[in-house]
Amino acid sequence: MDSSSAVVRWVQRPEGSNWGDFGPDDQVGRMNLITNTIRRAAMDEVVDGQAFALSLPLDCPGGVGLADSRLAPRLFSSVHEGHHMSNLPLGESDVCNDDGVTLFTQYSTQWDSLAHWGRLFDADGDGVAEPVFYNGYRAELQVCAGTRSEGMGSQSLGIENLAVTGVQGRGVLVNLVEAFGPGRTWVNLERLKDAMSAQNVEVRQGDVLLLYTGFGDELMRMYGAPDRIALEKVGAVLDGSDNSLLEWIDQSGIVAICSDNMAVEGFDPALKRSGAKGLLPLHDLCLFRLGIHLGELWWLTDLATYLAEHRRHAFLLTAPPLRLPGAVGSPVTPVATV
């Protein structure tokens, strides 16, 4: 029940979901599992104090990029008293620059909010499926209600809810390049567990799971002119059709999955191949059912290299998104401290 509007959002929840487990009005899902104790324990993973920025340049991939709907950032000078603030003289001796940016929130290194992915589901038990998102928040009522262009914003589940948690805890990295090479490999649970075992990766409740696939290396090599067809052959992707993998994600207690590729899981680029769990089964599980946030297009190469050389896998991760009310995604510059 939504305490602010006294509206019952759902009377039945999707199979395998955790709706309501963190409270009827929860909007951050499994991020609730990062307690003060877990955050403090994550700081014990810092040994050398070295920090790694895990963000691509925010104008990478470049141009139209990997999705026609997402465009590169555009910087422009702001205006003061009719003058563009580009090396603008102020007073007798000062010079000032000031600018603005038009930014697509999911163009480059990003977080998906829980408002990013929902599905048709009969939440109110009347036999008719309606568009609904995590914890029963309804499309058009609480998620992206209102206009579809200017002024669009999500009244619930926006990225600002993730931002206020601080997003700081223990990160663990699985090096899928080391395990399978740089080519396209569909990773089911058996393959993931093999890689984790070989690299002595231990996953704990409250962890953020990072997957280094090599996709980001190729993307940076193409910086400014990405070849989407070539990129479809690069880097490991999670196999969302593997039910045992989905079950492990649920039972592991992880709060987020982040990778250097697009979408974390493998998918049909035409978005036409849909099964019982929708177009993107892992998105359905994580964003819709469990409130597990997804991070995409992170730059993991430098961190992965360091961890491989030192035979480590865990670190302190700090990765808050922009506190932009109503946004369904956000650029992010995550920092791993080792």
N, C-alpha and C positions, 0 to 999 in steps of 0.2 A: 504493500500500500504506500502510495506517495503522500507523505505527511503534509507536504505543502499544498497539495490540491485535493487531498482526500479522495483520490481516484484509485480503485483497485486495478493495477496494471495487468495482473495475470492470476489465474486460478490453477493453471497447470503449467509446468515448466518443461522444456525440452529434455528428452532422455539424455542422461549423462551430464547434465548441466549443474552448475552450483548456484543458480539464481536464488537469492534470498539468504544464502549461507553467511554472507558478510553484512546482512541487514537489508531491509526492504528497499532502501533508497541508495544502496551502494552504487558507486560509479567508477571505481578503480579496480574491481575484481581481485585477482590474485596478488596484486601489488600490496594488498593488506597484509600479506604474509611477511613482508619485510618489517620486522619489529625493531625496536631500539636494540635489543640483544643481538639480533641477526646483523644489524648494521654495524654494531661495535665489533662483532666477530669478523666481519669482512675487512675491517681495518687491520686485523692481524695478518692478513695476506700480504701486506706491504713489507717488502724486505729491502729493496734497493732505493725506493723513493722515486724511481724514474717514472715519468708520465708519458703516455701515448695518446695523441689525439686520434679519434676513430671516425673522423668525418672526411668525406670527399670535399673538394672545393664545391661550393654550392651552385656553381654554374656547370658542373659535371653531371650528366654526360655531355651536354652541349647541344645547342639547337633544339629541335623538337624533342630529342631525347628518346626514351624508351616507351613512352605512351603519348599518343597524339593529343591527349587531353591535358598534358602537363608541359608547360613552356618554361624556358630558361628565365632566370631572374633578370630584371631590367632596372639598372640604377639610373637615377636622374637627380639633377640638382634641385634643391628647394628654392623658393623665391622669397626674398625679403624686400618689401617696399618696391615691388616691380622689378627687382634685379635678381638674376640667377646667382645663387651663392656658390659660384665656382671661382675660386681665387678672388673673392670679392673684397675690395678694400673697405675697411671700417675705421672710422675716425682718421687720425693723422698717420698712424703707423702700423695698423693691424690688418691682417688678411685672413679671411675665413672661408672654409668650405663646409657645406652642409648638404645632406642628400636624403633621398628617399628610395624605396625599392618596391617594385611589383614582384611578388614572390608566390609561386605555386608551392604549397606546403609539402607536397610529396614528390617533388621533382628530383631531389638528390637524397643525401643521407637524412633519414626520417624516422619518426615514430608514427604508427597507426593508432588512432584513438579507438575506443570501443564503439564510437559512432560511425566508424568507417565501413563495417560489414555486418549486415543483418540478413534476415531471410523471412519468407512467408511461414508463419507458424500460428496455430490456433491457440493463442495464449489465454483467451477468455472462455474456452470450452464450449463455444456455441456451434462448433462444427464447421466454421468458416475461418480459413487461415488469413491472417492480416500481416502486413509488414511490421516487423518488430526487431528490436535490438537487445543487447545484453540486459539482463535483469528485467526484461519486459517493457523497456521504454519503447514507446510507439512512434513510428514514422508519422510525420505531419502533425503530431500532437506535441511530442517532446524532443524528437530528433529531426533536425533540419526542417522545422516547420516554417511556413511563410514563403517568401519569394524564392525563386530558383536562380537568381542572378545577384543583383546588388542587395546587400544587407542579409544574405543568407548566413545563418549560423545555427548551431545546434544548441537548444535550450538545455539538453541533458547529454551526458557522456562526452562532452567536448574535451579537447586535449588539456585544458586548464586544470582539470581534475587530476590528471597524471602529474602535471607540473608541481602542484602543491605538495605532493608526496616527497619531493626532492630527488626521487629515483636514484638512490644511492644504496649499494649493497655489494654482495659478492658476485662477481662474474666468473664464469668458467668457459674456456674455449676448447672446442674440438676442431682439430686441424684435418679437414676432409681432403685437402690437397695432399698432405702427407700420407693419408690412408688410401686414396683412390686416384691421385693424379689430377691434372687440371681440366680434363675433359668432362662432358656431361655424364653424371652418374646419378641414378635415382636411388636414394638412400632409404631403405626400409629399416625397421627396428634392428634386425639382425646385423646389418652393415653398420648402423650407428653404434651398436653395442660393441662390435668388433673394434671399431676405431677408438672408442672410449677405453676399452680394455688395454689395447696396445699402447695408448698414451697415458694410462693410469689416471684418467679423468674421473673424479668423484663429484657427483651431483647431489646437492643437499636441498632441502626445502628452503624456499626463499631465494634461490639462485636465479641469475639471468644467464641463459644459455646462449653462447655466441658460436656461430658456425663459419669457419673460414673455408671458402669454396674455390677461390681463385678468380671468381667472376669479376671482382673489383680490379684485379690486376689488368685484365683484358680491357675493361671499361676505361681505365686510366690510360692505357696504351692508345685507345681510340679517341681520347679526350677531344671533344669538339666535333667529332664526326662518327658517332656510334653506328656500327653495323648490326642491326637487330637480328638478322638471319644468322650471322656468324656467332653472335652472343648466345643464341639458342643451343649451341653446341659446347658451351663453356661452363664449367663449374658444377659441383654437386648440388642437387636439390632434394629436399625431403619428399618422400613418396606419401602423399596424403591418402592414397587409396589403401594403405596398410593399416588395418584396424588395430593391430598390436602396437604399432608406433603411436597411434592416437591414444590408446590406453596408457602407454608408458608416459606420454606427455602429461596426462591427467594425474597419474599416480606419483610422478616424480616430485611434484610440489614446486616446479619452476614457475616464476612469475612473468617471464618474458622470453621470447626467442628472437635473436637478432642475427642477421647474416650480411655478407657483402654482396648478395645477389638481389634480384628483384622478386619479391613475394615470399621468400624463404622456401616455399614449396614449388614443385614443378606444376606447370599448368599449360593449357591450350592457349597460345597467344591470341587466337581469334575469339576466345571466351564463348565458345559454342558447345564444348564437350562438358556435359554436366551429368553427375551421378546422383545417387540418393542423398549425398551430403553436399550437393551443390557444385558450383564451378570450382571452388577452392576448399577442399575438405578441411585443411588445416586452419584456414581463416574461419571456417564455420565453427570448428572446435574451440579455437583460441579466443577469437574476438566475440563470437556470438554466444557460445555456451559457457565458457569458463572465465572470461575476462582476463585472458593472458595477452598482454600487449605484444605486438610484433614490430621489430625494427628492421628496416630494409636499406640496402646500399650503404652499409657501414664500411669504413676503410679499416681492414683488419690485418693487412699484410705485415706492417712493422711490428705489431703486437705479436702476431703468430710467429714471426721469425725469432723474436726475443724469447718467447716461451719455449719454442722448440730447442733453442740453444741452451737454455737453462733447465730443460726438462721439467717445466712447471706448466700449470694449466689454470690456476686461480689468481685473482687480483681484485682490487677494489675498483668498482665501476661507479662513476658518477655521470648521469645522463638525463638531466631534466629537459623536457621540451620547452618551447616558448609558452609563456602563460598567456595564451591568446584565446579569450573566451569564445566558445562556439566553434572553434576550428576542429575539423575531423582528422587532421594530421598536423605534423610540425617538423620543420627542420630541427636538427639536433647536432651538437658537437660533443659527442661522448668523450670522456677521459678515463683511461684505464691507468691506475697507479699500481706499479709492481714493486 
